[in-house]
């Protein structure tokens, strides 16, 4: 497809104009935390899941929320991630509820003129089984990102007893999401 000079200039921000925000942005987020018998809770997607192990983390260590935050920040091309905004050496964030991080990501998303298009969460852990908690996790994400349940999917899988995740020494999460420009 050949673009005319005016269309190319508008799309690239040439001739002194700023480039228009894209209609859709895509982001990927990832997080992993060690699991340990340390007295900490196991919080996943805002749900405290009963289990003999907790997570080792500066905040509550919610891998789902952390992955979503990084996916939103990445999709906005902020050159920031959860660690630059909420450093793990800052005592203000010690034991923090990760919903605070989600609220900040949401604020930045809306400030840039976007809403959630779709959020696909893949939680990877050997134990505990989280099938019964996935609807609650989805409801929490929907509430925090002020969207509808048909835009959020939470799935979980084991790691087939391979490496630290499969040996129940860690859990991890991947998130892929789209943001849609508001009209």
C-alpha positions in Angstrom: 0.0 0.0 0.0 1.4 3.4 -1.0 0.6 6.3 1.3 0.2 9.8 0.1 2.6 12.4 1.6 -0.1 13.9 3.8 -1.2 10.5 5.2 2.4 9.5 5.9 3.2 12.8 7.6 0.1 12.5 9.8 0.8 8.9 10.8 4.4 9.5 11.6 4.1 12.9 13.2 6.3 14.4 10.5 6.1 18.1 9.7 6.0 19.1 13.4 2.8 17.3 14.3 2.5 14.6 16.9 1.6 11.1 15.8 -2.0 10.2 16.5 -2.4 7.5 19.2 -3.1 4.1 17.7 -6.6 2.7 17.8 -5.3 -0.5 19.5 -2.2 -1.2 21.6 -0.9 -4.7 22.7 1.0 -5.5 25.8 2.6 -8.5 27.4 3.3 -8.9 31.1 5.2 -11.6 33.0 5.9 -12.2 36.7 7.4 -15.0 38.8 7.7 -15.4 42.6 9.3 -18.0 44.8 7.0 -19.9 47.1 8.1 -20.6 50.6 6.8 -21.6 54.0 7.4 -18.1 55.4 4.0 -17.1 56.9 3.0 -15.0 53.9 -0.3 -15.5 52.2 -0.7 -16.7 48.6 -2.6 -14.0 46.9 -3.4 -14.6 43.2 -5.6 -12.2 41.2 -6.6 -10.5 44.4 -7.8 -13.8 46.0 -6.1 -15.2 49.1 -5.8 -18.9 48.1 -5.4 -21.3 51.1 -2.2 -23.1 50.8 0.7 -24.2 53.1 3.2 -22.0 51.1 3.1 -18.3 50.6 5.2 -16.1 48.2 8.5 -14.3 48.7 7.9 -10.8 47.7 8.2 -7.1 48.8 4.5 -6.5 48.2 1.8 -9.1 48.4 3.5 -10.8 45.4 0.3 -11.1 43.3 1.7 -12.5 40.0 -1.5 -11.9 38.2 -1.8 -8.2 39.1 1.9 -7.6 38.6 1.7 -9.1 35.1 -1.4 -7.1 34.2 0.3 -3.9 35.4 3.4 -4.6 33.3 1.3 -5.4 30.2 -0.6 -2.1 30.5 2.6 -0.1 31.0 4.2 -1.9 28.1 1.2 -1.4 25.8 1.4 2.3 26.5 5.1 2.3 25.7 5.9 4.2 28.9 9.4 2.8 29.2 8.5 2.0 32.8 7.5 -1.2 34.5 6.1 -2.1 37.9 9.6 -2.1 39.4 10.4 1.5 38.3 7.1 2.9 39.6 6.9 0.7 42.8 10.5 -0.2 43.6 11.0 -3.3 45.7 13.5 -1.4 47.9 11.0 1.3 48.9 9.6 0.6 52.4 6.3 2.3 51.3 5.5 -0.8 49.2 6.4 -3.4 51.8 3.5 -5.8 52.1 1.4 -3.6 49.8 -1.9 -4.8 48.3 -1.2 -5.1 44.6 -4.6 -3.6 43.8 -2.9 -0.2 44.4 -0.6 -1.0 41.5 -3.6 -2.0 39.3 -5.3 1.3 40.2 -2.2 3.3 39.1 -2.0 1.3 35.8 -5.6 1.9 35.2 -5.2 5.7 35.9 -2.3 5.9 33.4 -4.3 3.9 30.8 -7.3 6.2 31.0 -5.2 9.3 31.1 -3.7 8.3 27.8 -7.2 7.8 26.4 -7.6 4.0 26.5 -9.8 1.3 27.9 -9.2 -2.5 28.2 -10.0 -4.3 25.0 -9.2 -7.8 26.1 -7.0 -9.4 28.9 -5.9 -13.0 28.7 -4.2 -14.3 31.8 -2.2 -17.6 32.0 -1.3 -18.5 35.5 1.2 -21.3 35.8 1.6 -23.2 39.1 1.8 -26.8 40.1 -0.2 -26.4 43.3 -2.6 -25.4 44.6 -5.4 -26.1 42.2 -7.1 -22.8 41.5 -10.1 -23.8 39.3 -12.6 -22.7 41.9 -10.9 -19.3 42.4 -10.6 -18.3 38.8 -14.1 -16.7 38.6 -13.2 -14.6 41.7 -9.9 -13.5 40.1 -11.7 -12.5 36.9 -14.3 -10.5 38.9 -11.4 -8.7 40.7 -9.7 -7.8 37.4 -13.0 -6.7 35.9 -13.7 -4.4 38.9 -10.2 -2.9 39.0 -10.0 -2.2 35.3 -13.7 -1.1 35.1 -14.6 -3.4 32.3 -16.9 -6.3 31.6 -16.3 -10.0 32.2 -16.4 -10.8 28.5 -13.1 -8.9 28.1 -11.2 -10.9 30.7 -10.1 -14.5 30.6 -8.2 -16.3 33.4 -6.8 -19.7 32.8 -4.4 -21.8 34.8 -2.1 -24.7 34.1 0.5 -26.8 35.8 4.1 -27.0 34.7 4.1 -30.7 34.4 6.4 -31.1 37.5 9.3 -29.4 35.5 11.7 -26.9 37.0 11.0 -24.6 40.0 7.4 -24.0 39.0 6.7 -27.7 38.6 8.5 -28.5 41.9 6.1 -26.0 43.6 9.0 -23.7 44.5 7.6 -20.8 42.3 4.5 -19.6 40.4 4.4 -17.5 37.4 2.0 -15.6 35.1 1.8 -14.4 31.6 -0.7 -11.7 30.4 -1.4 -10.5 26.9 -3.9 -7.7 26.6 -5.1 -5.1 24.2 -6.1 -1.5 24.9 -8.6 0.3 22.7 -8.5 4.0 22.1 -11.5 5.8 23.6 -13.7 7.8 21.1 
